[in-house]
């Protein structure tokens, strides 16, 4: 998700709205893609269908461009850090653990899961992919000094993990032969969840310190300004 253009002063709830809009836009794109695929004007058709719903247009979209493209809706996603670079960054363990679980799940999906559960299993694969993408967002966001955005992303990750745990529990009930294996899978998910919660608390503490620091600085500036005003001017202002 591209965040470089957006307002760094947004609170977590404004960012939450932006993230939900981004996810809705992606879902709608994949919903209309089959009907436009391989058409001579495929991209134009997709753009027109997306533009027909104003709530899908990003808040940063420049609609005055001479040539509009899908970059208006999905810009900034083409240059992620290389995996080797990700491993050296803070919070990379969340990404690496999710990536490992994704590989393990795909093995279960292909080798162990009943045929009747394969479609649901693919949904779980997509859920893991979405979590991996958000974990990369957290890593790339570390240098951006945008804690409110970070909190919103962490909350989305927690929501995704909770949903994923529900999916795994459902598979465990429907195919009891996988219960032991899926219990281990769920335990690893819970461990990741705890790490995300710790980062969330840590980030909220940082925001609290920033607010306190801003309050102290503002008060000191105000006191300096009022103390520099001549006493007579103050007296006249009260009369």
Kinemage of the C-alpha trace (Angstrom):
@kinemage 1
@onewidth
@group {chain A} dominant
@subgroup {mainchain}
@vectorlist {calphas} color= white
{ca unk a 1} P 0.000 0.000 0.000
{ca unk a 2} L 1.348 3.427 -0.945
{ca unk a 3} L 1.355 5.887 1.960
{ca unk a 4} L 4.040 8.408 0.971
{ca unk a 5} L 1.530 10.920 -0.412
{ca unk a 6} L -0.915 10.872 2.459
{ca unk a 7} L -1.392 13.143 5.428
{ca unk a 8} L 1.031 12.246 8.218
{ca unk a 9} L -1.353 13.928 10.673
{ca unk a 10} L -4.161 11.437 10.155
{ca unk a 11} L -5.184 9.539 13.268
{ca unk a 12} L -5.504 5.754 13.381
{ca unk a 13} L -9.228 5.884 12.587
{ca unk a 14} L -8.699 7.939 9.419
{ca unk a 15} L -5.986 5.493 8.390
{ca unk a 16} L -8.318 2.607 9.173
{ca unk a 17} L -10.858 4.088 6.768
{ca unk a 18} L -8.182 4.432 4.086
{ca unk a 19} L -7.005 0.834 4.554
{ca unk a 20} L -10.562 -0.505 4.385
{ca unk a 21} L -11.092 1.473 1.191
{ca unk a 22} L -7.872 0.020 -0.224
{ca unk a 23} L -9.016 -3.522 0.569
{ca unk a 24} L -12.452 -2.869 -0.917
{ca unk a 25} L -10.821 -1.527 -4.073
{ca unk a 26} L -8.680 -4.649 -4.443
{ca unk a 27} L -11.678 -6.962 -3.918
{ca unk a 28} L -13.698 -5.083 -6.527
{ca unk a 29} L -10.806 -5.177 -8.993
{ca unk a 30} L -10.574 -8.960 -8.844
{ca unk a 31} L -14.368 -9.234 -9.054
{ca unk a 32} L -14.550 -7.328 -12.355
{ca unk a 33} L -11.273 -8.608 -13.829
{ca unk a 34} L -12.714 -11.825 -15.390
{ca unk a 35} L -15.316 -9.853 -17.365
{ca unk a 36} L -12.648 -7.528 -18.794
{ca unk a 37} L -9.765 -9.937 -19.272
{ca unk a 38} L -8.268 -10.211 -22.782
{ca unk a 39} L -10.444 -7.422 -24.172
{ca unk a 40} L -8.654 -4.935 -26.494
{ca unk a 41} L -9.417 -2.132 -24.030
{ca unk a 42} L -9.094 -4.234 -20.873
{ca unk a 43} L -7.473 -1.565 -18.718
{ca unk a 44} L -9.849 1.195 -19.820
{ca unk a 45} L -12.840 -1.028 -19.058
{ca unk a 46} L -11.533 -1.766 -15.556
{ca unk a 47} L -10.810 1.914 -14.925
{ca unk a 48} L -14.313 2.944 -16.019
{ca unk a 49} L -15.912 0.364 -13.736
{ca unk a 50} L -13.769 1.458 -10.787
{ca unk a 51} L -14.381 5.144 -11.464
{ca unk a 52} L -18.132 4.469 -11.504
{ca unk a 53} L -17.904 3.998 -7.730
{ca unk a 54} L -16.477 7.198 -6.181
{ca unk a 55} L -15.779 5.489 -2.859
{ca unk a 56} L -13.220 3.277 -4.642
{ca unk a 57} L -11.153 6.221 -5.879
{ca unk a 58} L -8.122 6.829 -3.597
{ca unk a 59} L -8.060 10.092 -1.680
{ca unk a 60} L -4.727 10.967 -3.354
{ca unk a 61} L -5.885 10.253 -6.927
{ca unk a 62} L -4.944 12.889 -9.502
{ca unk a 63} L -7.955 12.820 -11.797
{ca unk a 64} L -6.628 15.712 -13.891
{ca unk a 65} L -3.933 13.597 -15.567
{ca unk a 66} L -4.097 13.535 -19.330
{ca unk a 67} L -3.736 9.771 -19.310
{ca unk a 68} L -5.248 7.870 -16.436
{ca unk a 69} L -4.195 4.309 -15.723
{ca unk a 70} L -4.644 1.684 -13.038
{ca unk a 71} L -1.732 3.389 -11.235
{ca unk a 72} L -4.363 5.816 -9.927
{ca unk a 73} L -5.892 2.968 -7.935
{ca unk a 74} L -2.902 0.763 -7.186
{ca unk a 75} L 0.243 2.868 -7.151
{ca unk a 76} L 3.276 2.247 -4.998
{ca unk a 77} L 3.094 -1.550 -4.874
{ca unk a 78} L 5.736 -2.331 -7.491
{ca unk a 79} L 8.897 -1.807 -5.459
{ca unk a 80} L 9.045 -3.843 -2.266
{ca unk a 81} L 12.256 -4.633 -0.449
{ca unk a 82} L 14.053 -7.819 -1.438
{ca unk a 83} L 13.588 -10.761 0.922
{ca unk a 84} L 17.237 -10.634 2.013
{ca unk a 85} L 16.798 -6.963 2.905
{ca unk a 86} L 13.613 -7.718 4.819
{ca unk a 87} L 15.433 -10.214 7.015
{ca unk a 88} L 17.676 -7.454 8.354
{ca unk a 89} L 14.851 -5.105 9.273
{ca unk a 90} L 12.958 -4.647 12.502
{ca unk a 91} L 9.815 -6.779 12.876
{ca unk a 92} L 11.021 -9.084 10.101
{ca unk a 93} L 10.346 -12.096 12.347
{ca unk a 94} L 6.596 -11.559 11.874
{ca unk a 95} L 6.985 -11.641 8.106
{ca unk a 96} L 9.324 -14.646 8.204
{ca unk a 97} L 7.045 -16.635 10.512
{ca unk a 98} L 3.974 -15.885 8.401
{ca unk a 99} L 5.889 -16.832 5.266
{ca unk a 100} L 6.901 -20.135 6.872
{ca unk a 101} L 3.311 -20.858 7.944
{ca unk a 102} L 2.130 -20.098 4.434
{ca unk a 103} L 4.484 -22.708 3.000
{ca unk a 104} L 3.368 -25.232 5.617
{ca unk a 105} L -0.292 -24.546 4.889
{ca unk a 106} L 0.129 -25.024 1.144
{ca unk a 107} L 1.708 -28.413 1.797
{ca unk a 108} L -1.274 -29.354 3.981
{ca unk a 109} L -3.640 -28.052 1.297
{ca unk a 110} L -2.106 -30.141 -1.469
{ca unk a 111} L -1.133 -33.272 0.436
{ca unk a 112} L -3.560 -33.688 3.337
{ca unk a 113} L -6.742 -31.661 2.947
{ca unk a 114} L -9.832 -33.466 1.691
{ca unk a 115} L -10.945 -32.636 -1.833
{ca unk a 116} L -14.223 -31.202 -0.557
{ca unk a 117} L -12.287 -28.681 1.578
{ca unk a 118} L -9.851 -27.537 -1.113
{ca unk a 119} L -11.851 -24.454 -2.118
{ca unk a 120} L -11.958 -23.239 1.493
{ca unk a 121} L -8.282 -24.110 1.744
{ca unk a 122} L -7.488 -21.740 -1.112
{ca unk a 123} L -9.286 -18.971 0.779
{ca unk a 124} L -6.952 -19.651 3.713
{ca unk a 125} L -3.977 -19.394 1.343
{ca unk a 126} L -5.234 -15.969 0.238
{ca unk a 127} L -5.716 -14.921 3.878
{ca unk a 128} L -2.100 -15.813 4.616
{ca unk a 129} L -0.961 -13.878 1.556
{ca unk a 130} L -2.842 -10.804 2.741
{ca unk a 131} L -1.211 -11.065 6.182
{ca unk a 132} L 2.237 -11.421 4.619
{ca unk a 133} L 1.629 -8.281 2.547
{ca unk a 134} L 0.595 -6.329 5.674
{ca unk a 135} L 3.656 -7.581 7.565
{ca unk a 136} L 5.830 -6.177 4.763
{ca unk a 137} L 3.966 -2.864 5.083
{ca unk a 138} L 4.918 -2.758 8.768
{ca unk a 139} L 8.595 -3.337 7.958
{ca unk a 140} L 8.659 -0.717 5.189
{ca unk a 141} L 6.792 1.764 7.385
{ca unk a 142} L 9.389 1.681 10.163
{ca unk a 143} L 11.369 4.633 8.772
{ca unk a 144} L 8.329 6.726 7.908
{ca unk a 145} L 7.589 8.052 11.429
{ca unk a 146} L 3.850 7.417 11.076
{ca unk a 147} L 2.807 5.606 14.275
{ca unk a 148} L -0.934 6.140 13.750
{ca unk a 149} L -0.755 4.421 10.372
{ca unk a 150} L 1.316 1.662 11.950
{ca unk a 151} L -1.359 1.061 14.599
{ca unk a 152} L -4.049 0.784 11.929
{ca unk a 153} L -1.983 -1.777 10.021
{ca unk a 154} L -1.290 -3.761 13.186
{ca unk a 155} L -5.010 -3.827 13.979
{ca unk a 156} L -5.716 -5.147 10.482
{ca unk a 157} L -3.085 -7.855 10.995
{ca unk a 158} L -4.662 -8.855 14.311
{ca unk a 159} L -8.077 -8.978 12.668
{ca unk a 160} L -6.642 -11.160 9.901
{ca unk a 161} L -4.974 -13.526 12.361
{ca unk a 162} L -8.209 -13.895 14.340
{ca unk a 163} L -10.074 -14.705 11.140
{ca unk a 164} L -7.372 -17.173 10.133
{ca unk a 165} L -7.542 -18.934 13.484
{ca unk a 166} L -11.265 -19.385 12.928
{ca unk a 167} L -10.614 -20.932 9.523
{ca unk a 168} L -8.021 -23.358 10.930
{ca unk a 169} L -10.336 -24.376 13.763
{ca unk a 170} L -13.053 -25.071 11.203
{ca unk a 171} L -10.749 -27.357 9.213
{ca unk a 172} L -9.775 -29.136 12.410
{ca unk a 173} L -13.445 -29.863 13.178
{ca unk a 174} L -14.236 -30.996 9.642
{ca unk a 175} L -11.183 -33.223 9.236
{ca unk a 176} L -10.256 -34.672 12.613
{ca unk a 177} L -7.234 -36.535 11.209
{ca unk a 178} L -5.523 -33.135 10.833
{ca unk a 179} L -6.351 -31.951 14.355
{ca unk a 180} L -2.873 -32.507 15.850
{ca unk a 181} L -1.115 -30.866 12.897
{ca unk a 182} L -3.515 -27.936 12.812
{ca unk a 183} L -3.232 -27.417 16.565
{ca unk a 184} L 0.498 -26.821 16.105
{ca unk a 185} L -0.296 -24.463 13.233
{ca unk a 186} L -2.737 -22.521 15.434
{ca unk a 187} L -0.201 -22.353 18.266
{ca unk a 188} L 2.319 -20.750 15.923
{ca unk a 189} L -0.333 -18.277 14.810
{ca unk a 190} L -1.037 -17.397 18.450
{ca unk a 191} L 2.679 -16.725 18.973
{ca unk a 192} L 2.686 -14.308 16.042
{ca unk a 193} L -0.461 -12.689 17.414
{ca unk a 194} L 1.242 -12.046 20.751
{ca unk a 195} L 4.181 -10.393 18.991
{ca unk a 196} L 1.822 -8.140 17.042
{ca unk a 197} L -0.008 -7.170 20.257
{ca unk a 198} L 3.327 -6.286 21.884
{ca unk a 199} L 4.267 -4.071 18.930
{ca unk a 200} L 0.833 -2.436 19.098
{ca unk a 201} L 1.280 -1.603 22.803
{ca unk a 202} L 4.807 -0.352 22.136
{ca unk a 203} L 3.572 1.939 19.368
{ca unk a 204} L 0.776 3.343 21.530
{ca unk a 205} L 3.347 4.200 24.210
{ca unk a 206} L 5.392 6.055 21.586
{ca unk a 207} L 2.330 8.031 20.490
{ca unk a 208} L 1.566 8.885 24.115
{ca unk a 209} L 5.121 10.200 24.595
{ca unk a 210} L 4.874 12.228 21.399
{ca unk a 211} L 1.626 13.842 22.544
{ca unk a 212} L 3.108 14.638 25.956
{ca unk a 213} L 6.231 16.093 24.373
{ca unk a 214} L 4.141 18.214 21.997
{ca unk a 215} L 2.050 19.468 24.929
{ca unk a 216} L 5.118 20.437 26.977
{ca unk a 217} L 6.753 22.221 24.039
{ca unk a 218} L 3.547 24.126 23.256
{ca unk a 219} L 3.214 25.260 26.876
{ca unk a 220} L 6.821 26.407 27.031
{ca unk a 221} L 6.469 28.354 23.801
{ca unk a 222} L 3.318 29.979 25.122
{ca unk a 223} L 5.051 30.928 28.397
{ca unk a 224} L 8.003 32.384 26.516
{ca unk a 225} L 5.722 34.454 24.332
{ca unk a 226} L 3.686 35.814 27.227
{ca unk a 227} L 6.772 36.531 29.334
{ca unk a 228} L 8.269 38.603 26.517
{ca unk a 229} L 5.244 40.931 26.424
{ca unk a 230} L 5.896 44.187 28.375
{ca unk a 231} L 4.002 44.419 31.651
{ca unk a 232} L 2.274 47.628 30.612
{ca unk a 233} L 0.930 45.982 27.491
{ca unk a 234} L -0.485 43.204 29.625
{ca unk a 235} L -2.144 45.706 31.932
{ca unk a 236} L -3.691 47.592 28.991
{ca unk a 237} L -5.006 44.325 27.562
{ca unk a 238} L -6.938 43.715 30.778
{ca unk a 239} L -8.440 47.186 30.970
